[in-house]
Amino acid sequence: MSQAATRQAEPVLLRDDRDGIATLTLNRGPQRNALSEALMTALTEELSLAGKDPDVRVVVLAANGPAFSAGHDLKEMTAHRGDADRGRAYYEKTMKQCSAMMQAIVRLPKPVIARVHGIATAAGCQLVASCDLAVAADTVKFATPGVNIGLFCSTPMVALSRNVSRKHAMEMLLTGEMIDAARAAELGLVNRAVPLAELDATVAHFAETIASKSALTVSIGKEAFYTQLEKGLSDAYDYASDVMVTNMLARDAEEGIGAFIEKRDPKWEDR
């Protein structure tokens, strides 16, 4: 079998489960993990499966090859320029598919951590911004460079502007310039920028720490975090107060508070 045929036969996404942590690895290295239809479909499906799997407590999103993700597969998209509608129907379908995938990360009841070892641009940067936490190697660079090719990064803008301040988001979107991992950490796009040799250990620290908590409590908290962000101040407090009451009545809250008072380790049952 030729090398090209071998690459075609390889799955576009890999999954590895260990100790409550599901690692989903983008596996289109030669294409810089461009988000093809097939890759977006596979990632959305695996996220759904991980969300329903009681053994999964944390999801890590990683990638093979030199890049984390270069964004949309522009060759795949350009191939539809010759369609009767100049590609409109295909582009609408692709944007909806990508938006649904990004929202699936946010709505997943399990925390998602991006392990960013290589460049993340356009929708690849959006993918990082959509994750709950992100750790990057200090050699990584980020950009929303669509403006450089006449295609403003409008959908990446949604996730980016919910991570960093307006002016910093606009700077990235309007200039299309790269920022390094240290700057990305300063802006809040990633949690940590660490030497590549420390990347796995840092990701594992976050994943293992979160996996040790009550899965029910983490799920309640993640949903509440994103829901209250979209509300006004008074409505956010009303909503969060209701969430706290519901959480207080959960078995794990009773156990956790009791364990704290009694100075012992809690025993979670995720209910």
C-alpha positions in Angstrom: 0.0 0.0 0.0 1.3 3.5 -0.9 2.0 6.1 1.7 -0.9 8.2 0.4 -3.3 5.2 0.6 -2.0 4.4 4.1 -2.7 8.0 5.2 -6.2 7.8 3.7 -6.9 4.6 5.6 -5.9 6.1 9.0 -8.8 7.4 11.1 -9.1 11.2 11.2 -9.6 11.1 15.0 -8.1 8.8 17.6 -9.5 8.1 21.1 -7.7 6.8 24.2 -9.3 6.3 27.6 -7.3 6.1 30.8 -8.3 6.6 34.4 -11.5 8.6 33.6 -9.7 10.8 31.0 -10.7 10.5 27.3 -8.1 11.9 25.0 -9.4 12.8 21.5 -6.5 13.3 19.1 -6.9 15.1 15.7 -5.1 12.8 13.3 -4.7 14.7 10.0 -1.1 15.7 10.6 0.0 16.1 7.0 -3.0 18.4 6.5 -2.1 20.3 9.6 -5.3 19.0 11.2 -7.5 21.1 9.0 -11.1 20.7 10.0 -12.5 18.7 7.2 -16.1 17.5 7.1 -15.0 14.0 8.2 -12.9 15.3 11.1 -15.7 17.6 12.4 -18.2 14.8 12.1 -15.9 12.4 14.0 -15.1 14.9 16.7 -18.7 15.8 17.3 -19.7 12.2 17.5 -16.9 11.3 19.9 -17.7 14.3 22.1 -21.3 13.0 22.3 -20.2 9.5 23.2 -17.8 10.8 25.9 -20.5 13.0 27.3 -22.7 10.0 27.8 -20.0 7.7 29.1 -20.1 7.6 33.0 -16.5 6.4 33.1 -15.3 9.6 31.4 -14.8 12.5 33.8 -12.5 14.8 31.6 -11.9 15.1 27.9 -8.5 16.2 26.5 -8.3 17.5 23.0 -4.9 16.9 21.4 -3.4 16.6 17.9 -0.8 14.7 15.9 1.6 16.3 13.5 3.3 19.7 13.5 0.2 21.8 14.0 -2.7 21.7 16.5 -5.1 22.9 13.8 -4.8 25.3 10.8 -8.5 25.8 10.8 -11.0 24.9 8.0 -9.9 22.7 5.1 -9.7 25.5 2.5 -8.9 23.1 -0.3 -12.1 21.1 0.5 -14.1 24.3 0.6 -12.6 25.8 -2.6 -13.5 22.6 -4.5 -17.2 23.8 -4.3 -16.6 27.1 -6.1 -17.7 25.3 -9.2 -21.1 24.4 -7.8 -24.1 26.0 -9.5 -24.6 28.3 -6.5 -20.8 29.0 -6.3 -20.7 26.9 -3.1 -23.3 28.7 -1.0 -25.2 25.6 0.1 -21.9 23.8 1.0 -20.5 26.8 2.9 -23.7 27.2 4.8 -23.7 23.5 5.8 -20.0 23.6 6.7 -20.3 26.7 8.9 -23.3 25.2 10.7 -21.4 21.9 11.2 -18.4 23.7 12.7 -20.6 26.0 14.9 -22.4 22.9 16.2 -19.1 21.2 17.0 -17.8 24.2 18.9 -21.1 24.4 20.9 -20.9 20.7 21.6 -17.7 21.3 23.5 -19.2 24.1 25.6 -22.4 22.1 26.3 -20.6 18.8 27.0 -21.2 17.9 30.7 -17.5 17.0 31.1 -14.7 19.6 31.1 -12.6 19.8 27.9 -8.9 20.6 28.0 -7.0 21.6 24.9 -3.4 20.3 24.7 -1.9 22.6 22.2 1.6 21.5 21.0 1.6 23.3 17.6 0.2 26.3 15.8 -3.5 27.0 16.1 -5.0 29.4 13.6 -8.5 30.5 12.4 -11.0 27.8 13.3 -8.1 26.0 15.1 -7.7 29.0 17.4 -11.5 28.9 17.7 -11.2 25.3 18.8 -8.8 26.2 21.6 -11.0 29.1 22.7 -14.0 26.8 22.8 -12.4 24.4 25.3 -12.9 25.0 29.0 -9.1 25.0 29.7 -6.1 25.1 27.4 -2.4 24.5 27.9 0.1 25.4 25.2 3.7 24.7 24.6 5.6 27.9 24.8 6.7 27.6 21.2 3.1 27.7 19.9 1.6 30.6 18.0 -2.0 31.6 17.6 -3.8 33.7 15.0 -7.1 34.6 13.4 -5.5 35.4 10.0 -8.6 35.3 7.8 -8.4 39.0 7.1 -5.1 38.3 5.3 -6.9 36.2 2.6 -10.1 38.2 2.3 -12.1 36.0 4.7 -12.7 37.6 8.1 -12.6 35.1 10.9 -16.3 35.7 11.9 -17.1 32.4 13.5 -13.7 32.1 15.3 -14.5 35.6 16.6 -17.5 34.2 18.6 -15.2 32.0 20.8 -12.3 34.4 20.8 -14.4 37.3 22.0 -15.7 35.2 24.9 -12.1 34.5 26.0 -10.2 37.8 25.7 -11.1 41.5 26.0 -12.8 43.2 23.0 -9.8 45.3 22.0 -7.4 42.3 22.2 -9.9 40.2 20.1 -10.2 43.0 17.6 -6.4 43.3 17.4 -6.1 39.7 16.5 -9.0 39.8 14.1 -8.1 43.0 12.3 -4.4 42.5 12.0 -4.3 38.7 11.4 -0.9 38.7 13.2 0.5 35.8 15.2 0.7 36.0 18.9 3.0 33.7 20.9 1.9 31.4 23.7 3.1 33.7 26.4 1.0 36.5 25.0 -2.0 34.1 24.6 -1.7 33.3 28.3 -1.6 37.0 29.2 -4.7 37.6 27.2 -6.6 34.6 28.7 -6.7 32.5 25.5 -4.8 29.7 27.3 -4.3 28.9 31.0 -0.6 28.1 30.8 2.3 28.4 28.4 4.9 25.8 29.3 8.0 24.2 27.8 7.1 21.4 25.4 8.7 18.9 27.8 6.3 19.9 30.5 3.1 20.0 28.3 1.9 16.5 29.1 2.5 16.8 32.8 0.7 20.1 33.0 -2.3 18.8 31.1 -2.3 15.7 33.3 -2.3 17.8 36.4 -5.4 19.7 35.3 -7.2 16.5 34.1 -6.4 14.4 37.1 -7.3 17.1 39.5 -10.7 17.7 37.9 -11.3 13.9 37.5 -10.9 13.6 41.3 -13.9 15.8 41.9 -17.6 14.9 42.0 -18.6 14.5 38.3 -22.1 15.7 39.2 -20.7 18.9 40.8 -18.4 19.6 37.9 -21.2 19.1 35.4 -23.5 21.4 37.3 -20.8 24.0 37.6 -19.8 23.9 33.9 -23.3 24.3 32.7 -24.0 27.1 35.1 -20.8 29.0 34.2 -21.7 29.3 30.5 -25.4 29.9 31.1 -24.9 32.8 33.6 -22.4 34.5 31.3 -25.2 35.2 28.8 -27.5 36.8 31.4 -27.7 40.2 32.9 -26.3 40.6 36.4 -29.6 40.3 38.4 -30.8 37.4 36.3 -27.4 35.7 36.6 -27.6 35.9 40.4 -31.2 34.5 40.4 -30.2 31.7 38.1 -27.0 30.9 40.1 -28.9 30.9 43.4 -31.3 28.3 42.0 -28.4 26.2 40.9 -26.8 26.5 44.3 -30.0 25.3 46.0 -30.3 22.3 43.6 -26.6 21.5 44.2 -26.9 21.7 48.0 -29.6 19.0 47.8 -27.4 16.6 45.9 -25.9 13.6 47.8 -22.3 14.6 46.8 -22.7 18.1 48.3 -24.0 16.6 51.6 -21.1 14.1 51.6 -18.5 16.8 50.6 -19.6 19.3 53.3 -19.8 16.5 55.9 -16.3 15.3 55.0 -15.0 18.9 55.3 -16.5 19.3 58.7 -15.3 15.9 59.8 -11.8 16.4 58.3 -11.8 13.4 56.1 -11.7 12.7 52.3 -15.1 12.7 50.6 -16.4 9.6 48.8 -18.1 10.7 45.6 -21.0 8.9 44.1 -21.7 11.4 41.4 -25.3 12.0 42.5 
